[in-house]
Amino acid sequence: MMQAMRRTLFSTALRRKDGVMRSKHTLPDLPYDYKALEPIICAEIMQLHHSKHHATYVNNLNIAEEKLKEAAVKGDVSSQIALAPAIKFNGGGHLNHSIFWCNLSPHSSKPDRQFSKYFIIHHLKIYHYKSLK
């Protein structure tokens, strides 16, 4: 699992004509088939979320980083600063989705006893607090 996570989060290096290495983010393969989580999450939703939503974050991150590189070469500091929100948003979307895919599994397992106890107590406290309002 951790090995798949590392592959997902690290970029693919590409060599340009001028010999300089640059990185390009890629959409990771899922560690399972789109239909592996049915009936909880249908294959259509998984495919849409992975191949469209996550792919959009990856593509937009690559575009923003390319613009950042161009702005840096030109010494255009204001453009570099203006690109920060796009890099933060799309980089965060890519990272969050990469973690999300690795946290889903077609094989179910029970949480350990201590976690289950904490989870139930925590939710009972929230329920009790809301009922006081």
N, CA, C and O atoms as CSV, one atom per row, in Angstrom:
chain,resi,resn,atom,element,x,y,z
A,1,MET,N,N,0.829,-1.198,0.000
A,1,MET,CA,C,0.000,0.000,0.000
A,1,MET,C,C,0.866,1.251,0.000
A,1,MET,O,O,0.625,2.166,-0.787
A,2,MET,N,N,1.878,1.305,0.877
A,2,MET,CA,C,2.734,2.492,0.938
A,2,MET,C,C,3.529,2.651,-0.354
A,2,MET,O,O,3.771,3.772,-0.800
A,3,GLN,N,N,3.933,1.544,-0.951
A,3,GLN,CA,C,4.675,1.602,-2.206
A,3,GLN,C,C,3.811,2.219,-3.299
A,3,GLN,O,O,4.288,3.049,-4.073
A,4,ALA,N,N,2.550,1.824,-3.366
A,4,ALA,CA,C,1.625,2.397,-4.350
A,4,ALA,C,C,1.421,3.875,-4.086
A,4,ALA,O,O,1.319,4.672,-5.019
A,5,MET,N,N,1.360,4.239,-2.818
A,5,MET,CA,C,1.184,5.639,-2.441
A,5,MET,C,C,2.382,6.469,-2.892
A,5,MET,O,O,2.211,7.562,-3.434
A,6,ARG,N,N,3.579,5.963,-2.674
A,6,ARG,CA,C,4.782,6.695,-3.085
A,6,ARG,C,C,4.808,6.888,-4.596
A,6,ARG,O,O,5.135,7.972,-5.078
A,7,ARG,N,N,4.467,5.839,-5.349
A,7,ARG,CA,C,4.443,5.948,-6.808
A,7,ARG,C,C,3.430,6.985,-7.249
A,7,ARG,O,O,3.663,7.719,-8.209
A,8,THR,N,N,2.311,7.046,-6.553
A,8,THR,CA,C,1.251,7.976,-6.890
A,8,THR,C,C,1.676,9.413,-6.680
A,8,THR,O,O,1.379,10.272,-7.510
A,9,LEU,N,N,2.359,9.690,-5.595
A,9,LEU,CA,C,2.657,11.063,-5.221
A,9,LEU,C,C,3.893,11.635,-5.889
A,9,LEU,O,O,4.043,12.855,-5.956
A,10,PHE,N,N,4.770,10.796,-6.379
A,10,PHE,CA,C,5.963,11.308,-7.025
A,10,PHE,C,C,5.735,11.419,-8.517
A,10,PHE,O,O,5.059,10.588,-9.123
A,11,SER,N,N,6.299,12.442,-9.091
A,11,SER,CA,C,6.103,12.756,-10.499
A,11,SER,C,C,6.967,11.888,-11.402
A,11,SER,O,O,7.908,11.231,-10.957
A,12,THR,N,N,6.620,11.907,-12.673
A,12,THR,CA,C,7.399,11.231,-13.690
A,12,THR,C,C,8.376,12.240,-14.285
A,12,THR,O,O,7.966,13.306,-14.742
A,13,ALA,N,N,9.638,11.916,-14.281
A,13,ALA,CA,C,10.647,12.843,-14.812
A,13,ALA,C,C,10.719,12.720,-16.328
A,13,ALA,O,O,10.683,11.619,-16.876
A,14,LEU,N,N,10.819,13.854,-16.991
A,14,LEU,CA,C,10.938,13.907,-18.444
A,14,LEU,C,C,12.177,14.712,-18.808
A,14,LEU,O,O,12.482,15.709,-18.153
A,15,ARG,N,N,12.887,14.293,-19.836
A,15,ARG,CA,C,14.065,15.035,-20.279
A,15,ARG,C,C,13.678,15.874,-21.496
A,15,ARG,O,O,13.137,15.371,-22.481
A,16,ARG,N,N,13.975,17.162,-21.392
A,16,ARG,CA,C,13.687,18.076,-22.494
A,16,ARG,C,C,14.850,18.092,-23.477
A,16,ARG,O,O,15.910,17.531,-23.203
A,17,LYS,N,N,14.646,18.742,-24.629
A,17,LYS,CA,C,15.683,18.829,-25.659
A,17,LYS,C,C,16.948,19.502,-25.144
A,17,LYS,O,O,18.053,19.154,-25.560
A,18,ASP,N,N,16.788,20.470,-24.235
A,18,ASP,CA,C,17.958,21.183,-23.719
A,18,ASP,C,C,18.677,20.407,-22.611
A,18,ASP,O,O,19.631,20.913,-22.019
A,19,GLY,N,N,18.224,19.183,-22.330
A,19,GLY,CA,C,18.887,18.351,-21.341
A,19,GLY,C,C,18.428,18.570,-19.914
A,19,GLY,O,O,18.837,17.840,-19.012
A,20,VAL,N,N,17.584,19.564,-19.699
A,20,VAL,CA,C,17.103,19.871,-18.354
A,20,VAL,C,C,15.983,18.905,-17.994
A,20,VAL,O,O,15.095,18.633,-18.802
A,21,MET,N,N,16.038,18.398,-16.781
A,21,MET,CA,C,14.972,17.507,-16.309
A,21,MET,C,C,13.824,18.340,-15.770
A,21,MET,O,O,14.041,19.364,-15.122
A,22,ARG,N,N,12.627,17.908,-16.033
A,22,ARG,CA,C,11.462,18.542,-15.434
A,22,ARG,C,C,10.496,17.435,-15.041
A,22,ARG,O,O,10.559,16.323,-15.565
A,23,SER,N,N,9.622,17.746,-14.130
A,23,SER,CA,C,8.664,16.751,-13.658
A,23,SER,C,C,7.285,17.070,-14.181
A,23,SER,O,O,6.912,18.234,-14.326
A,24,LYS,N,N,6.542,16.038,-14.457
A,24,LYS,CA,C,5.161,16.199,-14.878
A,24,LYS,C,C,4.322,15.263,-14.016
A,24,LYS,O,O,4.626,14.077,-13.891
A,25,HIS,N,N,3.279,15.803,-13.432
A,25,HIS,CA,C,2.388,14.990,-12.603
A,25,HIS,C,C,1.535,14.114,-13.511
A,25,HIS,O,O,1.151,14.525,-14.606
A,26,THR,N,N,1.247,12.916,-13.050
A,26,THR,CA,C,0.447,11.979,-13.835
A,26,THR,C,C,-0.711,11.447,-12.998
A,26,THR,O,O,-0.641,11.384,-11.771
A,27,LEU,N,N,-1.766,11.070,-13.691
A,27,LEU,CA,C,-2.918,10.455,-13.031
A,27,LEU,C,C,-2.523,9.032,-12.649
A,27,LEU,O,O,-2.169,8.238,-13.521
A,28,PRO,N,N,-2.578,8.698,-11.363
A,28,PRO,CA,C,-2.180,7.343,-10.960
A,28,PRO,C,C,-3.233,6.312,-11.360
A,28,PRO,O,O,-4.425,6.612,-11.425
A,29,ASP,N,N,-2.775,5.109,-11.620
A,29,ASP,CA,C,-3.709,4.003,-11.822
A,29,ASP,C,C,-4.322,3.666,-10.471
A,29,ASP,O,O,-3.673,3.808,-9.435
A,30,LEU,N,N,-5.569,3.222,-10.486
A,30,LEU,CA,C,-6.193,2.776,-9.240
A,30,LEU,C,C,-5.631,1.403,-8.870
A,30,LEU,O,O,-5.293,0.611,-9.750
A,31,PRO,N,N,-5.531,1.121,-7.572
A,31,PRO,CA,C,-5.028,-0.192,-7.152
A,31,PRO,C,C,-6.087,-1.294,-7.256
A,31,PRO,O,O,-5.881,-2.400,-6.757
A,32,TYR,N,N,-7.211,-0.995,-7.898
A,32,TYR,CA,C,-8.313,-1.945,-8.073
A,32,TYR,C,C,-9.126,-1.490,-9.275
A,32,TYR,O,O,-8.939,-0.378,-9.771
A,33,ASP,N,N,-10.022,-2.341,-9.741
A,33,ASP,CA,C,-10.876,-2.041,-10.883
A,33,ASP,C,C,-11.981,-1.063,-10.482
A,33,ASP,O,O,-12.356,-1.001,-9.311
A,34,TYR,N,N,-12.497,-0.310,-11.432
A,34,TYR,CA,C,-13.577,0.640,-11.146
A,34,TYR,C,C,-14.786,-0.032,-10.482
A,34,TYR,O,O,-15.439,0.572,-9.632
A,35,LYS,N,N,-15.080,-1.255,-10.861
A,35,LYS,CA,C,-16.269,-1.924,-10.313
A,35,LYS,C,C,-15.989,-2.695,-9.018
A,35,LYS,O,O,-16.888,-3.343,-8.483
A,36,ALA,N,N,-14.770,-2.631,-8.519
A,36,ALA,CA,C,-14.382,-3.410,-7.333
A,36,ALA,C,C,-15.102,-2.981,-6.060
A,36,ALA,O,O,-15.202,-3.770,-5.120
A,37,LEU,N,N,-15.605,-1.753,-6.008
A,37,LEU,CA,C,-16.245,-1.257,-4.784
A,37,LEU,C,C,-17.771,-1.353,-4.826
A,37,LEU,O,O,-18.450,-0.904,-3.902
A,38,GLU,N,N,-18.305,-1.935,-5.895
A,38,GLU,CA,C,-19.757,-2.114,-5.966
A,38,GLU,C,C,-20.197,-3.124,-4.915
A,38,GLU,O,O,-19.442,-4.056,-4.641
A,39,PRO,N,N,-21.341,-2.997,-4.330
A,39,PRO,CA,C,-22.424,-2.057,-4.598
A,39,PRO,C,C,-22.326,-0.752,-3.800
A,39,PRO,O,O,-23.220,0.088,-3.900
A,40,ILE,N,N,-21.272,-0.566,-3.020
A,40,ILE,CA,C,-21.148,0.644,-2.204
A,40,ILE,C,C,-20.929,1.866,-3.086
A,40,ILE,O,O,-21.623,2.871,-2.931
A,41,ILE,N,N,-19.981,1.794,-4.000
A,41,ILE,CA,C,-19.726,2.872,-4.957
A,41,ILE,C,C,-19.747,2.242,-6.348
A,41,ILE,O,O,-18.966,1.334,-6.632
A,42,CYS,N,N,-20.635,2.722,-7.208
A,42,CYS,CA,C,-20.788,2.103,-8.528
A,42,CYS,C,C,-19.608,2.448,-9.441
A,42,CYS,O,O,-18.948,3.473,-9.269
A,43,ALA,N,N,-19.362,1.577,-10.406
A,43,ALA,CA,C,-18.239,1.724,-11.335
A,43,ALA,C,C,-18.308,3.039,-12.101
A,43,ALA,O,O,-17.280,3.668,-12.350
A,44,GLU,N,N,-19.507,3.453,-12.474
A,44,GLU,CA,C,-19.678,4.699,-13.232
A,44,GLU,C,C,-19.183,5.907,-12.428
A,44,GLU,O,O,-18.511,6.783,-12.973
A,45,ILE,N,N,-19.511,5.952,-11.149
A,45,ILE,CA,C,-19.069,7.055,-10.281
A,45,ILE,C,C,-17.554,7.003,-10.099
A,45,ILE,O,O,-16.886,8.036,-10.146
A,46,MET,N,N,-17.013,5.810,-9.892
A,46,MET,CA,C,-15.564,5.669,-9.726
A,46,MET,C,C,-14.825,6.135,-10.977
A,46,MET,O,O,-13.837,6.864,-10.888
A,47,GLN,N,N,-15.310,5.712,-12.140
A,47,GLN,CA,C,-14.657,6.089,-13.394
A,47,GLN,C,C,-14.742,7.594,-13.624
A,47,GLN,O,O,-13.754,8.219,-14.009
A,48,LEU,N,N,-15.905,8.176,-13.392
A,48,LEU,CA,C,-16.082,9.620,-13.551
A,48,LEU,C,C,-15.155,10.376,-12.602
A,48,LEU,O,O,-14.471,11.315,-13.009
A,49,HIS,N,N,-15.137,9.966,-11.354
A,49,HIS,CA,C,-14.353,10.679,-10.345
A,49,HIS,C,C,-12.853,10.557,-10.615
A,49,HIS,O,O,-12.105,11.516,-10.428
A,50,HIS,N,N,-12.422,9.385,-11.052
A,50,HIS,CA,C,-10.998,9.175,-11.319
A,50,HIS,C,C,-10.584,9.784,-12.660
A,50,HIS,O,O,-9.672,10.609,-12.714
A,51,SER,N,N,-11.252,9.381,-13.737
A,51,SER,CA,C,-10.799,9.769,-15.078
A,51,SER,C,C,-11.176,11.192,-15.473
A,51,SER,O,O,-10.607,11.736,-16.420
A,52,LYS,N,N,-12.108,11.796,-14.777
A,52,LYS,CA,C,-12.497,13.181,-15.092
A,52,LYS,C,C,-12.062,14.150,-13.993
A,52,LYS,O,O,-11.255,15.045,-14.239
A,53,HIS,N,N,-12.596,13.973,-12.777
A,53,HIS,CA,C,-12.315,14.929,-11.696
A,53,HIS,C,C,-10.831,14.935,-11.318
A,53,HIS,O,O,-10.184,15.982,-11.341
A,54,HIS,N,N,-10.301,13.772,-10.975
A,54,HIS,CA,C,-8.897,13.712,-10.567
A,54,HIS,C,C,-7.990,14.105,-11.735
A,54,HIS,O,O,-7.010,14.825,-11.544
A,55,ALA,N,N,-8.310,13.642,-12.927
A,55,ALA,CA,C,-7.499,13.984,-14.104
A,55,ALA,C,C,-7.468,15.490,-14.340
A,55,ALA,O,O,-6.449,16.026,-14.777
A,56,THR,N,N,-8.563,16.172,-14.060
A,56,THR,CA,C,-8.609,17.626,-14.222
A,56,THR,C,C,-7.645,18.308,-13.260
A,56,THR,O,O,-6.944,19.243,-13.647
A,57,TYR,N,N,-7.602,17.851,-12.014
A,57,TYR,CA,C,-6.632,18.409,-11.057
A,57,TYR,C,C,-5.201,18.225,-11.573
A,57,TYR,O,O,-4.397,19.155,-11.523
A,58,VAL,N,N,-4.890,17.036,-12.064
A,58,VAL,CA,C,-3.543,16.738,-12.558
A,58,VAL,C,C,-3.202,17.633,-13.752
A,58,VAL,O,O,-2.129,18.236,-13.790
A,59,ASN,N,N,-4.108,17.720,-14.718
A,59,ASN,CA,C,-3.860,18.539,-15.909
A,59,ASN,C,C,-3.690,20.008,-15.552
A,59,ASN,O,O,-2.772,20.668,-16.039
A,60,ASN,N,N,-4.574,20.520,-14.702
A,60,ASN,CA,C,-4.490,21.932,-14.320
A,60,ASN,C,C,-3.247,22.230,-13.487
A,60,ASN,O,O,-2.689,23.324,-13.578
A,61,LEU,N,N,-2.811,21.275,-12.683
A,61,LEU,CA,C,-1.571,21.450,-11.922
A,61,LEU,C,C,-0.379,21.540,-12.871
A,61,LEU,O,O,0.492,22.392,-12.696
A,62,ASN,N,N,-0.337,20.667,-13.869
A,62,ASN,CA,C,0.755,20.707,-14.842
A,62,ASN,C,C,0.762,22.018,-15.623
A,62,ASN,O,O,1.827,22.580,-15.875
A,63,ILE,N,N,-0.405,22.504,-16.003
A,63,ILE,CA,C,-0.510,23.780,-16.720
A,63,ILE,C,C,-0.013,24.925,-15.843
A,63,ILE,O,O,0.765,25.767,-16.292
A,64,ALA,N,N,-0.463,24.951,-14.600
A,64,ALA,CA,C,-0.064,26.025,-13.683
A,64,ALA,C,C,1.440,25.990,-13.423
A,64,ALA,O,O,2.080,27.040,-13.361
A,65,GLU,N,N,2.006,24.805,-13.272
A,65,GLU,CA,C,3.448,24.703,-13.036
A,65,GLU,C,C,4.252,25.118,-14.267
A,65,GLU,O,O,5.332,25.696,-14.136
A,66,GLU,N,N,3.739,24.830,-15.446
A,66,GLU,CA,C,4.411,25.269,-16.674
A,66,GLU,C,C,4.387,26.797,-16.765
A,66,GLU,O,O,5.387,27.417,-17.125
A,67,LYS,N,N,3.246,27.396,-16.438
A,67,LYS,CA,C,3.146,28.863,-16.424
A,67,LYS,C,C,4.071,29.461,-15.368
A,67,LYS,O,O,4.666,30.517,-15.581
A,68,LEU,N,N,4.185,28.785,-14.236
A,68,LEU,CA,C,5.077,29.244,-13.172
A,68,LEU,C,C,6.532,29.238,-13.646
A,68,LEU,O,O,7.286,30.177,-13.390
A,69,LYS,N,N,6.905,28.179,-14.329
A,69,LYS,CA,C,8.268,28.073,-14.852
A,69,LYS,C,C,8.544,29.196,-15.851
A,69,LYS,O,O,9.611,29.810,-15.819
A,70,GLU,N,N,7.582,29.463,-16.739
A,70,GLU,CA,C,7.736,30.542,-17.721
A,70,GLU,C,C,7.859,31.896,-17.025
A,70,GLU,O,O,8.682,32.727,-17.411
A,71,ALA,N,N,7.042,32.110,-16.005
A,71,ALA,CA,C,7.097,33.374,-15.262
A,71,ALA,C,C,8.431,33.522,-14.534
A,71,ALA,O,O,8.970,34.626,-14.443
A,72,ALA,N,N,8.958,32.428,-14.022
A,72,ALA,CA,C,10.244,32.472,-13.320
A,72,ALA,C,C,11.376,32.818,-14.282
A,72,ALA,O,O,12.264,33.601,-13.945
A,73,VAL,N,N,11.344,32.233,-15.483
A,73,VAL,CA,C,12.368,32.521,-16.494
A,73,VAL,C,C,12.336,34.002,-16.872
A,73,VAL,O,O,13.382,34.619,-17.072
A,74,LYS,N,N,11.131,34.568,-16.968
A,74,LYS,CA,C,10.970,35.986,-17.317
A,74,LYS,C,C,11.248,36.908,-16.130
A,74,LYS,O,O,11.399,38.118,-16.302
A,75,GLY,N,N,11.314,36.340,-14.938
A,75,GLY,CA,C,11.492,37.159,-13.741
A,75,GLY,C,C,10.224,37.890,-13.340
A,75,GLY,O,O,10.276,38.909,-12.652
A,76,ASP,N,N,9.082,37.366,-13.774
A,76,ASP,CA,C,7.777,37.984,-13.506
A,76,ASP,C,C,7.243,37.496,-12.155
A,76,ASP,O,O,6.502,36.515,-12.081
A,77,VAL,N,N,7.629,38.191,-11.108
A,77,VAL,CA,C,7.275,37.790,-9.744
A,77,VAL,C,C,5.772,37.885,-9.505
A,77,VAL,O,O,5.200,37.021,-8.840
A,78,SER,N,N,5.127,38.913,-10.032
A,78,SER,CA,C,3.681,39.058,-9.794
A,78,SER,C,C,2.897,37.897,-10.413
A,78,SER,O,O,1.910,37.446,-9.832
A,79,SER,N,N,3.318,37.410,-11.576
A,79,SER,CA,C,2.654,36.244,-12.178
A,79,SER,C,C,2.913,34.984,-11.357
A,79,SER,O,O,2.033,34.136,-11.214
A,80,GLN,N,N,4.120,34.868,-10.821
A,80,GLN,CA,C,4.435,33.716,-9.979
A,80,GLN,C,C,3.537,33.695,-8.747
A,80,GLN,O,O,3.016,32.647,-8.364
A,81,ILE,N,N,3.362,34.849,-8.139
A,81,ILE,CA,C,2.498,34.957,-6.957
A,81,ILE,C,C,1.050,34.671,-7.332
A,81,ILE,O,O,0.333,34.004,-6.586
A,82,ALA,N,N,0.616,35.176,-8.489
A,82,ALA,CA,C,-0.769,34.975,-8.933
A,82,ALA,C,C,-1.078,33.501,-9.207
A,82,ALA,O,O,-2.233,33.087,-9.110
A,83,LEU,N,N,-0.076,32.719,-9.543
A,83,LEU,CA,C,-0.280,31.294,-9.833
A,83,LEU,C,C,-0.353,30.426,-8.578
A,83,LEU,O,O,-0.778,29.273,-8.651
A,84,ALA,N,N,0.049,30.957,-7.446
A,84,ALA,CA,C,0.076,30.173,-6.204
A,84,ALA,C,C,-1.272,29.539,-5.858
A,84,ALA,O,O,-1.301,28.360,-5.503
A,85,PRO,N,N,-2.404,30.277,-5.945
A,85,PRO,CA,C,-3.684,29.635,-5.611
A,85,PRO,C,C,-4.029,28.454,-6.524
A,85,PRO,O,O,-4.566,27.453,-6.051
A,86,ALA,N,N,-3.729,28.555,-7.820
A,86,ALA,CA,C,-4.029,27.454,-8.745
A,86,ALA,C,C,-3.173,26.232,-8.427
A,86,ALA,O,O,-3.648,25.098,-8.489
A,87,ILE,N,N,-1.916,26.470,-8.089
A,87,ILE,CA,C,-1.025,25.354,-7.744
A,87,ILE,C,C,-1.463,24.718,-6.428
A,87,ILE,O,O,-1.467,23.495,-6.289
A,88,LYS,N,N,-1.826,25.551,-5.479
A,88,LYS,CA,C,-2.291,25.041,-4.180
A,88,LYS,C,C,-3.587,24.238,-4.346
A,88,LYS,O,O,-3.708,23.136,-3.811
A,89,PHE,N,N,-4.544,24.787,-5.080
A,89,PHE,CA,C,-5.842,24.127,-5.262
A,89,PHE,C,C,-5.698,22.811,-6.026
A,89,PHE,O,O,-6.168,21.769,-5.569
A,90,ASN,N,N,-5.051,22.861,-7.182
A,90,ASN,CA,C,-4.937,21.663,-8.010
A,90,ASN,C,C,-3.951,20.649,-7.436
A,90,ASN,O,O,-4.161,19.442,-7.554
A,91,GLY,N,N,-2.876,21.136,-6.817
A,91,GLY,CA,C,-1.951,20.222,-6.147
A,91,GLY,C,C,-2.626,19.526,-4.979
A,91,GLY,O,O,-2.437,18.329,-4.764
A,92,GLY,N,N,-3.418,20.284,-4.225
A,92,GLY,CA,C,-4.165,19.701,-3.109
A,92,GLY,C,C,-5.194,18.697,-3.582
A,92,GLY,O,O,-5.360,17.640,-2.973
A,93,GLY,N,N,-5.891,19.021,-4.673
A,93,GLY,CA,C,-6.877,18.091,-5.236
A,93,GLY,C,C,-6.230,16.799,-5.693
A,93,GLY,O,O,-6.766,15.712,-5.477
A,94,HIS,N,N,-5.071,16.925,-6.327
A,94,HIS,CA,C,-4.338,15.738,-6.792
A,94,HIS,C,C,-3.871,14.897,-5.598
A,94,HIS,O,O,-4.053,13.679,-5.584
A,95,LEU,N,N,-3.282,15.537,-4.618
A,95,LEU,CA,C,-2.798,14.822,-3.433
A,95,LEU,C,C,-3.946,14.156,-2.670
A,95,LEU,O,O,-3.858,12.981,-2.312
A,96,ASN,N,N,-5.015,14.906,-2.426
A,96,ASN,CA,C,-6.153,14.352,-1.681
A,96,ASN,C,C,-6.774,13.160,-2.390
A,96,ASN,O,O,-7.103,12.160,-1.753
A,97,HIS,N,N,-6.937,13.259,-3.712
A,97,HIS,CA,C,-7.513,12.136,-4.447
A,97,HIS,C,C,-6.566,10.935,-4.448
A,97,HIS,O,O,-7.011,9.791,-4.348
A,98,SER,N,N,-5.268,11.191,-4.559
A,98,SER,CA,C,-4.299,10.087,-4.540
A,98,SER,C,C,-4.363,9.327,-3.219
A,98,SER,O,O,-4.293,8.098,-3.197
A,99,ILE,N,N,-4.495,10.060,-2.132
A,99,ILE,CA,C,-4.639,9.427,-0.816
A,99,ILE,C,C,-5.986,8.715,-0.720
A,99,ILE,O,O,-6.068,7.598,-0.210
A,100,PHE,N,N,-7.034,9.359,-1.207
A,100,PHE,CA,C,-8.391,8.805,-1.173
A,100,PHE,C,C,-8.437,7.429,-1.838
A,100,PHE,O,O,-8.987,6.486,-1.267
A,101,TRP,N,N,-7.862,7.304,-3.046
A,101,TRP,CA,C,-7.920,6.021,-3.762
A,101,TRP,C,C,-7.233,4.915,-2.966
A,101,TRP,O,O,-7.688,3.771,-2.964
A,102,CYS,N,N,-6.145,5.255,-2.297
A,102,CYS,CA,C,-5.405,4.238,-1.532
A,102,CYS,C,C,-6.089,3.881,-0.212
A,102,CYS,O,O,-5.762,2.865,0.401
A,103,ASN,N,N,-7.028,4.706,0.221
A,103,ASN,CA,C,-7.745,4.418,1.465
A,103,ASN,C,C,-9.013,3.609,1.235
A,103,ASN,O,O,-9.641,3.161,2.195
A,104,LEU,N,N,-9.394,3.418,-0.010
A,104,LEU,CA,C,-10.542,2.576,-0.329
A,104,LEU,C,C,-10.036,1.173,-0.633
A,104,LEU,O,O,-8.932,0.994,-1.147
A,105,SER,N,N,-10.852,0.189,-0.311
A,105,SER,CA,C,-10.443,-1.188,-0.556
A,105,SER,C,C,-11.665,-2.053,-0.831
A,105,SER,O,O,-12.692,-1.909,-0.168
A,106,PRO,N,N,-11.561,-2.943,-1.797
A,106,PRO,CA,C,-12.670,-3.867,-2.041
A,106,PRO,C,C,-12.773,-4.947,-0.966
A,106,PRO,O,O,-13.763,-5.677,-0.905
A,107,HIS,N,N,-11.753,-5.047,-0.125
A,107,HIS,CA,C,-11.749,-6.046,0.949
A,107,HIS,C,C,-12.087,-5.350,2.261
A,107,HIS,O,O,-11.365,-4.456,2.702
A,108,SER,N,N,-13.179,-5.762,2.878
A,108,SER,CA,C,-13.584,-5.105,4.120
A,108,SER,C,C,-12.827,-5.694,5.305
A,108,SER,O,O,-12.386,-6.843,5.294
A,109,SER,N,N,-12.701,-4.860,6.315
A,109,SER,CA,C,-12.098,-5.309,7.565
A,109,SER,C,C,-12.742,-4.521,8.695
A,109,SER,O,O,-13.247,-3.418,8.485
A,110,LYS,N,N,-12.722,-5.083,9.872
A,110,LYS,CA,C,-13.306,-4.400,11.022
A,110,LYS,C,C,-12.246,-3.519,11.674
A,110,LYS,O,O,-11.078,-3.902,11.749
A,111,PRO,N,N,-12.654,-2.330,12.149
A,111,PRO,CA,C,-11.692,-1.501,12.882
A,111,PRO,C,C,-11.365,-2.162,14.220
A,111,PRO,O,O,-12.141,-2.970,14.728
A,112,ASP,N,N,-10.223,-1.815,14.777
A,112,ASP,CA,C,-9.876,-2.429,16.053
A,112,ASP,C,C,-10.828,-1.941,17.148
A,112,ASP,O,O,-11.510,-0.929,16.992
A,113,ARG,N,N,-10.857,-2.662,18.224
A,113,ARG,CA,C,-11.818,-2.439,19.306
A,113,ARG,C,C,-11.690,-1.044,19.921
A,113,ARG,O,O,-12.699,-0.391,20.189
A,114,GLN,N,N,-10.460,-0.588,20.146
A,114,GLN,CA,C,-10.242,0.717,20.770
A,114,GLN,C,C,-10.769,1.840,19.877
A,114,GLN,O,O,-11.396,2.780,20.365
A,115,PHE,N,N,-10.517,1.744,18.574
A,115,PHE,CA,C,-11.017,2.758,17.655
A,115,PHE,C,C,-12.543,2.762,17.645
A,115,PHE,O,O,-13.160,3.826,17.689
A,116,SER,N,N,-13.149,1.589,17.590
A,116,SER,CA,C,-14.612,1.495,17.577
A,116,SER,C,C,-15.211,2.134,18.820
A,116,SER,O,O,-16.203,2.858,18.736
A,117,LYS,N,N,-14.614,1.868,19.961
A,117,LYS,CA,C,-15.100,2.434,21.221
A,117,LYS,C,C,-14.995,3.957,21.190
A,117,LYS,O,O,-15.947,4.647,21.552
A,118,TYR,N,N,-13.850,4.487,20.764
A,118,TYR,CA,C,-13.658,5.934,20.675
A,118,TYR,C,C,-14.673,6.551,19.715
A,118,TYR,O,O,-15.278,7.579,20.019
A,119,PHE,N,N,-14.853,5.923,18.565
A,119,PHE,CA,C,-15.758,6.438,17.540
A,119,PHE,C,C,-17.186,6.539,18.079
A,119,PHE,O,O,-17.850,7.559,17.889
A,120,ILE,N,N,-17.652,5.506,18.737
A,120,ILE,CA,C,-19.013,5.494,19.288
A,120,ILE,C,C,-19.157,6.546,20.379
A,120,ILE,O,O,-20.131,7.299,20.377
A,121,ILE,N,N,-18.215,6.615,21.304
A,121,ILE,CA,C,-18.280,7.608,22.390
A,121,ILE,C,C,-18.260,9.020,21.822
A,121,ILE,O,O,-19.036,9.871,22.257
A,122,HIS,N,N,-17.389,9.279,20.863
A,122,HIS,CA,C,-17.279,10.602,20.245
A,122,HIS,C,C,-18.609,11.014,19.606
A,122,HIS,O,O,-19.067,12.140,19.797
A,123,HIS,N,N,-19.216,10.116,18.861
A,123,HIS,CA,C,-20.479,10.445,18.195
A,123,HIS,C,C,-21.633,10.581,19.184
A,123,HIS,O,O,-22.545,11.378,18.962
A,124,LEU,N,N,-21.605,9.826,20.254
A,124,LEU,CA,C,-22.631,9.994,21.284
A,124,LEU,C,C,-22.511,11.364,21.937
A,124,LEU,O,O,-23.527,11.989,22.241
A,125,LYS,N,N,-21.295,11.843,22.157
A,125,LYS,CA,C,-21.093,13.178,22.733
A,125,LYS,C,C,-21.630,14.251,21.794
A,125,LYS,O,O,-22.284,15.192,22.243
A,126,ILE,N,N,-21.365,14.123,20.512
A,126,ILE,CA,C,-21.868,15.099,19.535
A,126,ILE,C,C,-23.391,15.065,19.508
A,126,ILE,O,O,-24.035,16.114,19.507
A,127,TYR,N,N,-23.967,13.872,19.487
A,127,TYR,CA,C,-25.423,13.738,19.470
A,127,TYR,C,C,-26.017,14.381,20.718
A,127,TYR,O,O,-27.013,15.100,20.633
A,128,HIS,N,N,-25.413,14.126,21.872
A,128,HIS,CA,C,-25.901,14.689,23.129
A,128,HIS,C,C,-25.801,16.214,23.095
A,128,HIS,O,O,-26.740,16.901,23.497
A,129,TYR,N,N,-24.686,16.746,22.624
A,129,TYR,CA,C,-24.490,18.194,22.549
A,129,TYR,C,C,-25.543,18.833,21.642
A,129,TYR,O,O,-26.110,19.869,21.989
A,130,LYS,N,N,-25.805,18.231,20.499
A,130,LYS,CA,C,-26.801,18.783,19.566
A,130,LYS,C,C,-28.201,18.736,20.161
A,130,LYS,O,O,-29.021,19.612,19.886
A,131,SER,N,N,-28.479,17.726,20.972
A,131,SER,CA,C,-29.817,17.611,21.567
A,131,SER,C,C,-30.049,18.660,22.649
A,131,SER,O,O,-31.196,18.923,23.011
A,132,LEU,N,N,-28.978,19.267,23.175
A,132,LEU,CA,C,-29.110,20.304,24.199
A,132,LEU,C,C,-29.500,21.649,23.609
A,132,LEU,O,O,-29.985,22.523,24.328
A,133,LYS,N,N,-29.299,21.822,22.341
A,133,LYS,CA,C,-29.597,23.112,21.695
A,133,LYS,C,C,-31.075,23.322,21.532
A,133,LYS,O,O,-31.497,24.353,21.008
